[in-house]
Structure formats: C-alpha cells, structure tokens
Amino acid sequence: MRDLDVRALPVCGDDDRLKGIITDRDIVVRCLADGGDPAATTAGSLADGKPVTIGADDSVEDVLETMSQ
C-alpha cells in the first residue's frame, strides 16, 4: 500500500463479493498498535462490519444521505 500510495483497499470474500474495506489506519491502529503480528493477521479480520454501497448513477444527495446514516 505504501509503495503504491494507496490508503484503502476493498476486501472480497471467498465468493468474490465485497466483504469490507481496509485502510492503512486499520492496519496501524487495529493490528500494530495492539501488538498484533502483521504477518499472521488477515485483511478479513480487520475489515469487519457490513459494507454499504451506492451506485455510480446515484445522486450526490443520495450519497450524502447514505454517508450521514
């Protein structure tokens, strides 16, 4: 992620469907700062929760409403 200057990546499950998103902050705060082993920690364990998505054709108003919820 550092080498490509990427701060967030989607995480897919075994079914190739979106499971969540992982950020560089997730790795630092939820793994390294807690004394976790990054070599033994999976992306899926850090990308918890249910993803919320919107469509590319959704209005900005819909996006803002979704984000506020």
Secondary structure as UniProt FT lines:
FT   TURN            2..5
FT   STRAND          8..12
FT   TURN            14..15
FT   STRAND          18..23
FT   HELIX           24..27
FT   HELIX           28..32
FT   TURN            33..35
FT   TURN            38..40
FT   HELIX           43..46
FT   TURN            56..57
FT   HELIX           60..68
//
